[in-house]
Amino acid sequence: MIRDITLGQFYPGNSVIHKLDPRVKILATLLYIVALFVVKDFAGFIAPLVLLEAVIIMSKVPRKYIWRGLRPVLIIIAFTLAINLFMVRGEIIWQLGVLHITREGVRTAAFMGIRLVLLIIGSSMLTLTTRPIGLTDGIEALLSPFKKIGLPAHELAMMMTIALRFIPTLLEETDKIIKAQQARGADFESGNLFRRAKALVPILVPLFISAFRIAQDLAMAMEARCYGGNVKRTRMNAMKFARRDLIAAILFCAFLAIVVAQRVLG
């Protein structure tokens, strides 16, 4: 389960999506997220679904790898579905004591479930097709205009990228700790909810210690190399806005316009 999480991981490739400018991909992901929240009915999901399918095909990232990333968040999705299913008022179609399911609740639960799945897959495509250093450069470039008002663009970009990059590292460390505890006879699957939560303590303590150790090692390595966030430096691979980036930007703007028009015109 731990290894199934794909958020923050990069899938090497040489596809058109991989070659796009990181700035374009970041802005395109933001437009995609905005479009998902603009949608107000099931028909509105057609455009995001078609766009996401096209991106997946062009990226050449295996579908099994993408769908595998949904497994760890199935609990969150199921919890969201349950809340909408039982909490939304309307025409009751099933009832057991104080619990009841309404027709409007079923519709809302299905709508939110589709939105969450599309949101998670679409967001993961950004990290799957963009190297961590590319994300850093892209975020910094997009935030650079705000330097005039004192915003530390480089520091913010570096913090966000390090946080994403270390998700797979911490997950791998968690997997090692779980296996080590299971080899010593620990049981994380049996018992009630309270007992399972209590069994997580032997995992969380060494995980926090390991996280602080990794952070300290990274800080020492950066300090040993005289790293400074405010120092202007050149980049080995400079970002270039090519024709394919312009085409992608136009397509995503047109996509957002279609979604907005669909909402306004119904």
C-alpha positions in Angstrom: 0.0 0.0 0.0 2.8 2.4 0.9 4.6 1.9 -2.4 1.4 2.5 -4.3 1.5 6.2 -3.6 2.8 8.0 -6.8 2.4 11.6 -5.6 5.8 13.3 -5.8 7.3 10.6 -8.0 8.7 11.2 -11.4 8.2 8.7 -14.2 11.1 9.0 -16.7 10.1 9.4 -20.3 10.6 11.3 -23.6 7.1 12.1 -24.5 5.6 15.4 -25.6 4.2 16.0 -22.1 7.6 15.4 -20.5 9.2 17.9 -22.9 6.7 20.7 -22.1 8.0 23.7 -20.2 7.4 23.2 -16.5 5.8 26.7 -16.3 3.2 25.6 -18.8 2.5 22.4 -17.0 2.1 24.1 -13.7 -0.3 26.7 -15.1 -2.1 24.0 -17.1 -2.6 22.0 -13.9 -4.0 25.0 -12.1 -6.4 25.7 -15.0 -7.5 22.0 -14.9 -8.2 22.2 -11.2 -10.2 25.4 -11.7 -12.2 23.8 -14.4 -13.1 20.9 -12.2 -14.5 23.2 -9.6 -16.4 25.2 -12.3 -18.2 22.1 -13.4 -21.7 21.9 -11.9 -23.2 18.7 -13.5 -22.1 15.3 -14.8 -22.1 16.5 -18.5 -19.4 19.1 -17.5 -17.0 16.3 -16.7 -16.8 15.2 -20.3 -14.3 17.9 -21.3 -11.9 17.3 -18.3 -12.1 13.6 -18.9 -11.3 13.8 -22.6 -8.4 16.2 -21.8 -7.0 14.0 -19.1 -7.3 10.9 -21.4 -5.3 12.8 -24.1 -2.6 13.8 -21.6 -2.3 10.2 -20.3 -2.0 8.8 -23.9 0.6 11.4 -24.9 2.6 11.1 -21.7 3.0 7.3 -22.2 2.8 6.8 -18.5 1.4 3.2 -17.8 -2.2 3.3 -16.7 -1.5 0.7 -14.1 1.0 3.0 -12.5 -1.5 5.9 -12.5 -4.4 3.9 -11.1 -2.1 2.4 -8.5 -1.7 5.9 -7.0 -5.4 6.0 -6.3 -5.4 3.0 -3.9 -3.9 4.8 -0.9 -6.6 7.5 -1.1 -9.5 5.2 -1.5 -10.3 5.6 2.2 -10.5 9.4 1.8 -12.7 9.0 -1.3 -14.9 6.5 0.5 -15.2 8.8 3.5 -16.2 11.7 1.3 -18.8 9.6 -0.5 -20.3 8.4 2.8 -20.6 12.0 4.2 -22.4 13.2 1.1 -24.5 10.0 0.9 -25.9 10.2 4.4 -25.8 13.9 5.2 -27.5 15.5 2.1 -31.2 16.1 2.6 -33.8 15.4 0.1 -36.1 12.6 -1.2 -35.4 9.6 1.0 -34.9 6.3 -1.0 -33.5 4.2 1.9 -33.7 4.5 5.7 -32.5 2.4 8.6 -33.1 4.1 12.0 -31.4 7.5 12.0 -29.5 6.7 8.8 -31.0 7.5 5.5 -30.0 7.9 1.9 -31.6 10.5 -0.3 -31.7 10.8 -4.1 -29.9 14.1 -3.9 -27.3 12.5 -1.7 -26.6 9.7 -4.2 -26.1 12.4 -6.9 -23.9 14.5 -4.8 -21.8 11.6 -3.7 -21.3 10.4 -7.3 -20.5 13.9 -8.4 -17.9 14.5 -5.7 -16.3 11.1 -6.2 -15.8 11.7 -9.9 -14.3 15.2 -9.1 -11.9 13.8 -6.6 -10.7 11.0 -8.9 -10.1 13.4 -11.8 -8.4 15.9 -9.4 -6.0 13.3 -8.0 -5.1 11.8 -11.3 -4.7 15.2 -13.0 -2.5 16.6 -10.3 -0.3 13.5 -10.2 0.4 13.8 -13.9 2.3 17.0 -13.1 4.8 15.3 -10.8 4.9 12.1 -12.9 6.0 14.1 -16.0 8.1 16.8 -14.5 11.5 16.4 -12.8 11.9 17.9 -9.3 14.4 20.5 -10.5 12.0 21.4 -13.3 9.3 22.0 -10.8 11.6 24.2 -8.7 12.6 26.3 -11.7 9.0 26.6 -12.9 7.5 27.6 -9.6 10.3 30.1 -9.0 9.8 31.6 -12.5 6.1 32.0 -11.9 6.6 33.6 -8.5 9.5 35.8 -9.5 7.2 38.8 -10.4 6.2 38.9 -6.7 9.8 39.4 -5.6 9.2 43.2 -5.9 6.9 43.0 -2.9 9.4 41.0 -0.9 8.1 37.5 -1.6 11.0 34.9 -1.3 10.2 33.2 -4.6 13.3 30.9 -4.7 12.9 29.8 -1.1 9.2 29.0 -1.5 9.8 27.1 -4.7 12.6 25.1 -3.1 10.5 24.3 0.0 7.6 23.1 -2.1 9.8 21.0 -4.3 11.7 19.4 -1.4 8.4 18.6 0.2 7.1 16.8 -2.9 10.5 15.1 -3.5 10.7 13.7 0.0 7.2 12.1 -0.1 8.5 8.9 -1.8 11.6 8.9 0.5 9.5 9.0 3.6 7.1 6.4 2.2 10.0 4.1 1.5 11.3 4.7 5.0 7.8 3.9 6.4 7.7 0.7 4.5 11.1 -0.4 5.9 10.0 0.4 9.5 6.7 -1.5 9.0 8.6 -4.6 7.7 11.1 -4.4 10.5 8.3 -4.2 13.1 6.4 -7.1 11.5 9.6 -9.2 11.6 9.7 -8.6 15.4 6.1 -9.8 15.7 4.1 -6.5 15.5 0.5 -6.8 14.3 -1.0 -3.8 12.4 -4.0 -5.5 10.9 -6.0 -7.3 13.7 -8.0 -5.7 16.5 -10.4 -2.8 16.7 -9.7 0.7 15.5 -8.2 1.9 18.8 -5.8 -1.0 18.9 -4.7 -0.4 15.3 -4.1 3.3 16.1 -2.1 2.3 19.2 0.0 -0.1 17.0 1.1 2.8 14.8 3.1 4.4 17.6 6.2 2.1 17.0 6.1 3.3 13.4 5.6 7.0 14.0 8.4 7.5 16.5 11.2 6.1 14.3 9.7 7.7 11.3 9.8 11.2 12.8 13.4 10.5 14.0 14.3 9.4 10.5 12.6 12.5 8.9 14.6 14.8 11.1 17.8 12.9 10.3 17.2 13.2 6.6 16.4 16.9 6.9 19.6 17.5 8.9 21.7 15.6 6.4 20.1 17.7 3.5 20.8 20.9 5.4 24.4 20.0 6.1 24.9 19.0 2.4 23.5 22.3 1.2 25.6 24.3 3.7 28.7 22.4 2.7 28.1 23.4 -0.9 27.7 27.0 0.1 24.1 27.1 -1.0 22.4 30.4 -0.7 18.8 31.2 -1.9 19.4 34.9 -2.6 22.5 34.3 -4.8 21.8 34.6 -8.5 23.0 31.5 -10.3 22.9 30.1 -13.8 21.0 26.9 -14.7 22.5 23.9 -16.6 19.2 23.4 -18.5 17.6 26.8 -19.2 13.8 26.8 -19.7 12.8 27.6 -23.2 9.3 28.4 -24.4 8.9 26.5 -27.6 6.1 26.2 -30.1 4.7 23.1 -28.5 4.4 25.1 -25.2 2.4 27.8 -27.0 0.1 25.2 -28.5 -0.4 23.5 -25.1 -1.2 26.9 -23.5 -3.7 27.8 -26.1 -5.4 24.4 -25.8 -5.7 24.6 -22.1 -7.1 28.1 -22.2 -9.6 26.9 -24.8 -10.5 24.0 -22.5 -11.2 26.3 -19.6 -13.3 28.5 -21.9 -15.3 25.5 -23.0 -16.0 24.4 -19.4 -17.0 28.0 -18.4 -19.3 28.3 -21.4 -20.9 24.9 -20.6 -21.6 26.1 -17.1 -23.0 29.5 -18.2 -25.0 28.2 -21.1 -26.1 25.0 -19.4 
